[in-house]
């Protein structure tokens, strides 16, 4: 099983609604006098695509402007994958910003993913995209195939 946490959209109408909401937030975030800057980062910290293949799950997270040292990928317990990225506040406090649109702080997304082979997970980061490959556990020893008569 795979699902994002805390939201779980199950039908096509919900996915379309989310697309509309995403476009709205994209528009709002592009405005010069954005009143919801830090609040929006809690709602949509970064975009993730997740796919399921017969033998694995793959996640692609857009994290432009981060270095791999600022990103943590952890699998907690038996079912929760968490991606966390942290951009520190600038150290020079005497800077007067004319425009400040890049957010700082901690950005995090969690996903419920069961039955993965934790020892075979592969994580890479290139051109601002984090790629996580989560192989599924192979339970062939518990599988019985019956002949059809």
N, C-alpha and C positions, 0 to 999 in steps of 0.2 A: 504494500500500500504506500502511496505517496500523496501528501497533501501539504499545502502551505499552512502556516500557522500565523495569525489566528483566523484567517479567512478560508472558506472552503466553498468555492463556486462550483455547483454541480450541473447547471444546465446552460444551454446556449444563450438564453436571454440574460442570465447573470453575467456571462462573459461579455456580451455586447454592452451591458450597463457599465461594466468595469472599464471597457475601452473608452466610453464616453467620459467617465469620471477621470481617467488617465489624461485624456486630451484636455479636459478642463484644467486639471492641475498643471499640465505642461504650459498652458496659456498663462495661468495665474503666476507661475514661477518666472516667466519671461518678462513680466511687467517690472518697470523700474522701481516703483514704490510698492513693493510686495509686502502686504501686511501679515502674511502667514508663513514667512520664510522658515523659521525654525520648527513651527508646528507641522508643516508639510513634510519635513524630513522624518518625523516620527511615523507618519502615515505611509509614505512612499520613499523609503530611504535609498533604494536603488532597484533597478529593474533586473529581473531574473527570468530566463527561459528554462523550462525543465522538460525533458523528453524521457519517455520510457521505451526501451528496446527490449527484446526478449531476454537478453542476458545482462542488462545493466540499465541504470538511470544515468542521465547526464544533465548537469546544470551549467548554465552560462550566465554569469553575473557581470553586469556592466559597472565597473569601478574606475572610471577615468580619473586621472590625477593622483591616484594612490600608488604607493610602491608596494611590493610584495611583503616588505617588512611591516607595513601598517595593516595587513590583512591577516585574520585568523579564521581557519576552518576547523570546526570541532564536531565530533559525533559524541553526543552525551547519552548515557543510558543505553537503551536498546532501540531507540527510534527517533532521536532528534538530532538533525544536522543544523548547525548554526554557522552562518557566515557573518563575521564582524569586521568592520573597517573603521579605523580611527584616524581622523585628521586633526592634529593639535591646533590650538589657537596660535596665531602669530606671536612671536616673543617680543617684537618691537611695539611697545605700547604708545609710542609717540607718533605713530602713523595716523594720518587723517585720511580716511577713505572717502573718495568722491563717489564711488560706486562699489558695493560689496555684495556680490551674488553667490560666491562660493561659500558653502556652508562648512562649519567646523564641528567637531564633536565625534560621537560614536554612532555608527550606522549599523544596523543589525537586521538580519532576516533569519527565520527559523522554518524548518520543514520537517514534517513527520515522514520518516522513511523506514520501513521495516525490512528485515531479512536481507541485509547487505553484508558482503564480505569485507569487514573493516580492515583486514590485513592487505587487501588488494586495491584500496582506494587510491586514485591518482589525482593530484591537484596541480594545475599549471596556471600561470598568469602571463599573458602576453597582450600588448597593445591595449591595456586597460580592460581586458576581459578575463575574468576568472573562469576556468573550466574545471569542473569537478566530475570525475567518472566514478560511479558507485556500482561495482559489480554485484549482482544478485547472488545470494547463497544458492548453491546447487544442491538440491535435496534428492539426488538420484537414489541414495540408499533407502529412502523411505517410499520410493515409488514402485508400484506394482502394476505391470501391464497384463491385462487379461486377454485371453484368446476369445474371439467371437465365434460361436458355433451356429 
